[in-house]
Amino acid sequence: MKYVSTRGKAPVLDFDDVLLAGLARDGGLYLPESWPSFSAAEIRSMRGLSYGELAARVMRPFVEGCLSDAELAKLCTESYAGFTHPAVAPLRQIGHNQWVMELFHGPTLAFKDYALQLVGHLFDHVLRKKNQRVTIVGATSGDTGSAAIEACRDRAAIDIVILHPHGRVSDVQRRQMTTVLSDNVRNVAVDGTFDDCQDLVKALFNDGAFRDEVNLSAVNSINWARVMAQIVYYFAAGVALGAPDVPMSFAVPTGNFGNVFAGYAAKLMGLPIDKLIVGSNTNDILTRFFEGGVMKTDGVVPTLSPSMDIQVSSNFERLMYLALDRDGAAVDALMGEFRAHGAMVMPQGAWTAMRQVFEAYRFDDEATLATMRALKRSTGETLDPHSAIGVGAGLKSHSSKNTTVVALATAHPAKFPDAVEKATGIRPSLPPHMADLFERPERKDRMGNDAEALKSYVRAFTNRKSV
């Protein structure tokens, strides 16, 4: 399998090099040169597989030529062995054709674990094979950071620096990152928003000399391996609920668009998905786009669902590329327009094609709390504010009236105890392995929104052992 950039100017790479590169050299994102597809019979044959076995089956075409079947199977088994539910990604029914898929049974209690536990093992495997080491710099709106740190801590060939927006993540999310004191881990609180953090990461990647100097790599969902691993749980839900013989829709709380794009990838691979339903909070740039075809930033407002407080959804570029018939020059021009003016207008044909698959709904904080409260009362389910937005969007969707709908629950309610208590009157407890989280010492640094200062910081960190 070969991979191409969404902007059409970067070298074509194989999977190993895409994993280590993260962002393409032309500023684009990598996608497979062609999409593998499973037949109905092949999807039926996935029934009864364990999650690790299913992961290997679904991802095998994407790593062809770089990992053997035995190597991939071993990595998948190791990646999901420590998850706390035997089903790994269990389904709970909340209505006669409505389901919630719990994606918070990994070590950091968020859906990011499902990709990043595998990515950590992949990095180890590939770096060992190439006799290399990398410096990972990532941005987080809350959950990616802790999942990436957990996956990469104490690995001999990796240094990792995670940026988060100062004061804009929950206390649990922050402490999950800053209480990891491993020598190869650093956390930086940036004065700004998640979009500012994400821009800093991209600035480092776009400096070719610096990128090569520290052998820069990424674990954000700009890295294709992240999206690839997320495709698996769409197949897991689909097969469990009768695919390919039963069509279904998925409702996804969405910020950076990587999670819901993985659902689109599953659809391209043959999973019978009717609609992909996007749930937004007050930072509703995606909902406004799907309503009117214009992508326009409007400032970031802090909400009860901070992981979705985003105005620049990086992975949307992957959908653009496919909707524009893989025209990298067109993507490059539109992204340049968006960066220059904070707005871009999608060609009518591409927008119409997207609207055949995607719907979008917004929930402000009041509506989010109301949804959490109603779900607790009617089903007994306690959901965090992000997951509640996903469930609420699924319930609002017209397709939910005649199609099975699966909403993705993306974080454990204990990660956002204040919001859960405000909605339900119940303060959820952290699981035993995190019970002492608020007693652990923290280590973090604070920095302004300054790319040159960040380069100096990363350079000093990676050179620490040679000083």
C-alpha positions, 0 to 999 in steps of 0.5 A, a space after each residue: 500500500 502506498 500513500 499520497 498527500 492531500 495537496 499532491 506535492 509530497 513524495 509517495 510513501 509506504 506505511 512505515 514512512 507515513 507513520 513516522 512522517 505524520 504531516 506530509 512535507 507539502 503541509 497536506 495529510 496522507 491517505 491511501 493511494 487506493 481504498 481496500 474494500 471488503 465484500 459482504 461475505 468477507 464482512 460476515 466472516 468477521 463475526 465472532 472475532 475478538 477485537 484484536 483479531 478484527 483489528 488485524 483483519 480490517 487494517 491488514 490492507 493498509 500495512 501491506 508490504 511493511 508488516 507481516 500478518 503475524 507481526 500485525 496480529 501480535 501488535 493488535 493483541 498486545 495493544 488491546 490486552 489491557 482494556 478493562 472490558 472484555 468486549 473492548 468496545 461494548 455496545 449498550 442499547 438505549 432504545 429499540 434501534 439506538 445504541 451507544 458504543 462505549 469507547 472509554 475502556 482503555 488506560 486513559 478512559 477516552 476513545 483516543 486509546 483505541 488508536 494510540 495504544 496501537 500507534 505506540 506499539 507500531 512506533 516501537 516496531 518500526 523504529 527498532 526495525 529502522 534503528 531510529 528515534 523520533 521526537 513527537 510533538 502533539 497538540 491536544 484539546 484534552 484526550 489525545 495528550 494523555 492517551 499519547 503519553 500513556 502509549 509513548 511513556 518510557 519508550 527508549 526511541 521516543 521523546 514526546 512533548 504535548 501542548 495543551 491550551 492553558 486553562 481549557 482542559 478539565 482538571 482530570 484531563 490535565 492531571 492525566 498528562 502532567 502527573 506522568 513524570 517519565 524522563 521522555 515526557 514533557 507537557 506545555 500549557 500554551 497561552 491560547 486555544 487548541 487551534 493555536 496549539 495545533 498551529 504551533 505543531 504545524 509550524 514545526 513540521 513546516 520548518 524542514 530543517 528543524 523537522 530533520 534536526 529532531 526527527 519530528 513525528 506526530 501522534 495527532 490525528 494528522 497521522 494516518 495511523 491514528 485514523 486507520 486504527 479508528 476504522 476498526 470500531 466502526 466495523 466492530 459495531 457494524 458486525 455486532 449489529 448485523 452488518 452487512 445485512 443491516 444498514 446503520 448510521 453513526 453519530 459522532 461528537 466531533 472536533 478535529 474530524 478524525 473520528 468521524 472521518 474514520 467512519 467515512 473510511 469504513 463506509 468506503 471499505 464496504 461497511 453499509 453506513 447510511 449517515 454519519 451524524 456530526 455533533 457539535 457544541 457552540 463551536 459549530 464550524 462543522 455544523 454551519 459548513 454542512 448546513 451551508 457549504 461555507 467553512 468559516 471560523 468564528 472564534 473559540 468559545 469555552 464550553 462544557 465539552 472542551 475537547 470539541 472547542 475547535 474551529 480548525 478541523 484538521 482532518 476535514 482536509 482528507 474528506 475535501 480531497 476525496 470529494 474533490 476527486 483527489 485534486 491536490 491542487 484544488 485542496 491546496 488552493 482552498 486551504 490557502 484561502 481558508 488560512 488567509 481569510 478564515 473562510 472558504 466556499 466548497 464547490 457546489 458539487 463536492 458539498 452536495 456529495 458530502 451532504 449525501 452522507 453527513 448530517 450535523 447538529 449543534 448543542 450549546 451547554 444548556 442543551 448538552 446538560 438537558 441531554 445528559 439529564 434526560 438520558 440518565 432519567 430514561 435509560 440509566 446511562 451516565 454520559 460525559 458531555 461530549 458523548 451526550 452531544 453524540 447521542 443527542 445528534 443521533 436522536 435528532 437525526 431524521 435517519 434515526 427513525 428508520 435506521 439503527 443508530 450507534 452513537 460513539 461515547 468518547 470519554 468516561 464520565 469521570 473525566 468531566 465530573 463537574 458537568 456530570 454532577 451539574 446535569 445529574 446530581 451524581 459525581 462520578 468516581 475515577 476507576 481504581 487505577 486513577 483513584 489517587 490522580 489528584 494526589 500525584 505531583 504534576 510537572 508542566 511548563 507554560 509558554 506563549 503562542 510562539 513557534 520559535 520559543 517552542 523550537 528552542 524548548 524541543 531542541 533543549 529537551 531532545 539534547 538533554 542527554 548530550 549536555 
